[in-house]
Amino acid sequence: MASQKHLAASFILFFLLNSCVKQCIAAVIPVGVVLDLNSTVGELAESCIFMALSDFYAVNAHYRTRLALFTRDSRGDVVGAACAALDLMKNEEVHAIIGPQRSSQAKFVVDIAEKVKVPILSFSATSPSLSPNRSPFFIRTAQNDSAQVKAIMALIQAYGWQEVIPIYEDTDYGNGLIPYVTDAFHEVDVRVPYRSVISPLSKDIDILEELKKLKEMQTRIFLVHMTASLGSKFFVGVKNAGMMSEGYAWIITEGLSGLFDPLDLEIMDSMQGVLGVRSYVSMSKDLEDFERRRTSNFTSGKPTYKTIPGLNLFGLWAYDTVWALAMAVEKAGIERSSFLKQNNASKCKVDLAALGISEMGPRLLNAILTTRFQGLSGDFHLVKGQLEASAFEIFNIIGKTERIIGYWTPKKGLSRELDDTHHGEVAYSISKDKLKQPIWPGDTTDQPKRLRIGVPIRDGFNQFVKVEWHPHTGKPKISGFSIELFLAVMDLLPFCLGHEFVPYVNENGRTSAGTYDDLLYQLKLKKFDAVVGDVTIVANRSLYVDFTLPYSESGVSMAVLMKNNEKENIWIFLKPLSWDLWLIIVAVSIFTGLVIWVLEHRINPDFSGSPKKTICLIFWFSLSTLIYGHRERVMNSWSRLVLIIWLFVVLILTQSYTASLASMLTVQQLKPAFVDVTEIKRNGYFVGYHKDSFVRGLLVKQLNIDESKLKPYSTPEQYHEALSSGSQNGGVAAIFDEIPYIKIFLAKYGSKYTMAGPVYKTDGFGFAFPIGSPLVSYMSRAILNVTEDKEKMKGIRRKYLAPQKPCEDLGPEIIPSNSPSLGVYSFGGLFIITGVASLSSLLIYVFRCLRLHWPASNNLPSEGSFWLRFVEFVKHFDLEYQCSPPLSTNGSTPNPAMSPEGLGASHRIDDVHNHSRTFNETADNVSVVEDDDDEIFPLGHGDTSVDVSNNLL
């Protein structure tokens, strides 16, 4: 029995001795650690690093390698970090360095490591300015700061913020992220009106000065990218400046968001309502156990003056860095070896060549890059020399803790819960509905960056903007066509945009603080974020604001008193036709009567008689045809052609005259008192305009109206009183205003007034924003969608712009300045047709008469024979009715002696024969020549027997 006990004791002793021997013969690999031990991150990282070393070899006691850590304090200085690294490489001959802590320090140390082939593993140098691609021996065991940019952009887009001011420290860490942020802002149309750069050496007074400048700006959304040391001081200044209040929004990057547990209560209190973005770390049993053991390590033993740091992401990354390095050393089979020294003749004590080159550095580098395991921070997997980003959590600082309000992943975008078990294709979301309701600065749930929208105050025409004040609370209630349309436009924006309407009033009351130009200039002064109302788009205003597309009709015209006395005019029957048309009608009718007399007087007894009677007959016949009152018959074919065409012209003229006169007598006449501003200026009349509008400048500069002749008015009632009084009785002759206002005025006062004269072009009403505002394009597109929705626009117009009372006699909106009478040009074609027909018939008739009745040459002397023949022809042509009248229906010839005109005809018939006959060479024959004009002229030698016939059409 004793021998068995002795054997068991011997076995235990052998096992213990064997373990001790293995510990003694394990290869010890020196590793440097460079931290800023006086910083929060440095102190936390140091504790996590040594706990990681202890935990790793407790689990992996069988490893043949052991890490020996040599810690150096960089004292927060680049030179200090470089000196610490040189000391570790030269004196300790370390195979790798964990650190340094800051990006600016790592940038310099990496250059040294490149010379000696020593890997640099940094868990906190997250600036994108450091790239493993450019520095192969630099390994970032943390996530690149640029990885969080997409999550930040999704958060900004979710809340519809269009302007953000980045605030960052003036270091490599701060400057490195900003190019990525601004590029991302540009892609989503987010404007950066200003960049605030804070020096790490800034004092409290310097920070307050910068905050004062930011406070005066229009933008209320800020993105803060700083380290913990500067960030804690900065946010205390923010609260003291009164900027951690309602209406502001603050977003912090991972540099600050991972450090809330270490921050003291004063700093936490100054950051109430802040939103933060940081890498997501899932809680595991190992992480819970680590936190429990770390807390017990700090609480055991004697209490110290130092505050126990809370756990944060940088501490977890430091912990995982030690595990990754220990695994890589074991995997690479590295044994302790000295640096290969290079021959160097230089006596400089800081000569880098004297450090030599690490034999195991390249092998260790490759081993680290291929190491992968499940660490406390999650999956430790290096991609292109840095930790791969996976998911981010979005939190809201409330009280002494932070509340997780959502998550962001590259595949899903924003979401309330991070469901790692979900598979399949998921839509990417940037909606704020996917986030929980945050508590904003000022302890409110109202979203910051509520647009301060300035609205005008006016006495009249409040159909567009109406401001009413609550009798008890004194708060304004704002409504109107422009406001309703603006709200409809806001509903169509692809993002939610808070806003509040702020009346443009003076400090002492509820009256307007200035003109529309003054209100718009407040956008340049950053007093308002937008101006909504009946604001006209004009060129000079676009110098300091940007306008959206117009949402109303455009133009400036004048309203004048309307003359309504045409019905009482005793000469109104002359009004349908212009004076020149009246004269043309009279002239053409007389000419037509003259042509018909010429064609008819030789064969038609109705057209024969004395010269006085002939003249009266011509006028009577000409004018009677205008009313179809003529009784005379026409017998000549050409006369009938002329008369038919003329009666057709008369028909068109009478019908047009009747229609025009009927319109004047039955339809309301809208005749303006003035149709052009020239007449008003020539007579020196007064002119009214809309008070506080740009129209005054148009009247003075463009229309050249004397300023002393201008009178401002505000309400439709004032318009009515001024126009009805007239310029000579203290009023005005016309009021110039924009067409929408004139329509409202006419809708109220019906047919008493009208618009007249030309329309002076403007671009209509639009919404105004500061120059360069990204909201202009969104609003313009939404305005197009709203104005093209006929039903929606009809509803808004009916609600605000409907006439106040029925206006049955409201005539056309704009009365043209030209006369409504019919002119010659309208009937020019008809006059040409009748004129050509009359002239042609007359010329043909005269030509035939010349051919048939030209006197024979043997009957006249040779001298002056032409003129004598012409005189004889005229005498013959002017003879009255000589021939037998047309045959009656029974074939008998009426007796010419039965009529007074026939008396004495027998005494003149021989003369007719003598002057119109044609002689034949056969002496005893009587020849009869038939005239083509339906006349039979008897020819012979003293024979009084005449055979007459008349062939009528």
HELIX and SHEET records of a PDB file:
HELIX    1   1 ALA A    2  ILE A   25  1                                  24    
HELIX    2   2 THR A   40  VAL A   59  1                                  20    
HELIX    3   3 VAL A   78  ASP A   87  1                                  10    
HELIX    4   4 LEU A   88  GLU A   92  3                                   5    
HELIX    5   5 SER A  103  VAL A  116  1                                  14    
HELIX    6   6 ASP A  145  GLN A  148  5                                   4    
HELIX    7   7 VAL A  149  ALA A  158  1                                  10    
HELIX    8   8 ASP A  172  GLU A  187  1                                  16    
HELIX    9   9 ASP A  204  LYS A  215  1                                  12    
HELIX   10  10 ALA A  228  ASN A  240  1                                  13    
HELIX   11  11 GLU A  254  SER A  257  1                                   4    
HELIX   12  12 LEU A  265  ASP A  269  1                                   5    
HELIX   13  13 LYS A  285  THR A  299  1                                  15    
HELIX   14  14 LEU A  313  ALA A  332  1                                  20    
HELIX   15  15 LEU A  352  LEU A  355  5                                   4    
HELIX   16  16 GLY A  361  LEU A  369  1                                   9    
HELIX   17  17 LYS A  432  LYS A  434  5                                   3    
HELIX   18  18 PHE A  481  ASP A  491  1                                  11    
HELIX   19  19 TYR A  516  LYS A  524  1                                   9    
HELIX   20  20 ASN A  540  LEU A  543  5                                   4    
HELIX   21  21 ILE A  572  LEU A  574  5                                   3    
HELIX   22  22 TRP A  579  GLU A  600  1                                  22    
HELIX   23  23 PRO A  605  PHE A  607  5                                   3    
HELIX   24  24 PRO A  611  SER A  624  1                                  14    
HELIX   25  25 THR A  625  ILE A  627  5                                   3    
HELIX   26  26 SER A  637  THR A  666  1                                  30    
HELIX   27  27 VAL A  677  ASN A  683  1                                   7    
HELIX   28  28 VAL A  695  GLY A  697  1                                   3    
HELIX   29  29 LEU A  698  GLN A  702  3                                   5    
HELIX   30  30 GLU A  707  LYS A  709  5                                   3    
HELIX   31  31 PRO A  716  SER A  725  1                                  10    
HELIX   32  32 SER A  727  ASN A  729  5                                   3    
HELIX   33  33 ILE A  739  TYR A  749  1                                  11    
HELIX   34  34 GLY A  750  LYS A  752  5                                   3    
HELIX   35  35 LEU A  775  THR A  787  1                                  13    
HELIX   36  36 LYS A  790  TYR A  800  1                                  11    
HELIX   37  37 VAL A  824  PHE A  827  5                                   4    
HELIX   38  38 GLY A  828  HIS A  853  1                                  26    
HELIX   39  39 SER A  857  ASN A  859  5                                   3    
HELIX   40  40 SER A  865  PHE A  877  1                                  13    
HELIX   41  41 PRO A  896  MET A  898  5                                   3    
HELIX   42  42 PRO A  900  GLY A  902  5                                   3    
HELIX   43  43 ALA A  905  SER A  916  1                                  12    
SHEET    1   A 5 THR A  65  ASP A  73  0                                        
SHEET    2   A 5 ALA A  27  LEU A  35  1                                        
SHEET    3   A 5 ALA A  96  ILE A  98  1                                        
SHEET    4   A 5 ILE A 120  SER A 122  1                                        
SHEET    5   A 5 PHE A 138  ARG A 140  1                                        
SHEET    1   B 8 SER A 196  ILE A 198  0                                        
SHEET    2   B 8 ILE A 165  GLU A 169  1                                        
SHEET    3   B 8 ILE A 221  HIS A 225  1                                        
SHEET    4   B 8 ALA A 249  ILE A 252  1                                        
SHEET    5   B 8 LEU A 275  SER A 279  1                                        
SHEET    6   B 8 PHE A 392  ILE A 398 -1                                        
SHEET    7   B 8 THR A 401  THR A 409 -1                                        
SHEET    8   B 8 GLY A 413  SER A 415 -1                                        
SHEET    1   C 3 ARG A 372  GLY A 375  0                                        
SHEET    2   C 3 GLY A 378  VAL A 383 -1                                        
SHEET    3   C 3 GLN A 386  LEU A 387 -1                                        
SHEET    1   D 3 HIS A 499  PRO A 503  0                                        
SHEET    2   D 3 LEU A 451  VAL A 455  1                                        
SHEET    3   D 3 ALA A 530  VAL A 531  1                                        
SHEET    1   E 2 LYS A 466  TRP A 469  0                                        
SHEET    2   E 2 PRO A 476  SER A 479 -1                                        
SHEET    1   F 2 ASP A 546  PHE A 547  0                                        
SHEET    2   F 2 ALA A 768  PHE A 769 -1                                        
SHEET    1   G 5 LYS A 671  PRO A 672  0                                        
SHEET    2   G 5 VAL A 556  LYS A 563 -1                                        
SHEET    3   G 5 ALA A 734  GLU A 738 -1                                        
SHEET    4   G 5 VAL A 687  HIS A 690  1                                        
SHEET    5   G 5 LEU A 710  TYR A 713  1                                        
SHEET    1   H 4 LYS A 671  PRO A 672  0                                        
SHEET    2   H 4 VAL A 556  LYS A 563 -1                                        
SHEET    3   H 4 TYR A 753  TYR A 760 -1                                        
SHEET    4   H 4 ILE A 814  ILE A 815  1                                        
SHEET    1   I 2 VAL A 928  GLU A 930  0                                        
SHEET    2   I 2 ILE A 936  PRO A 938 -1                                        
END                                                                             
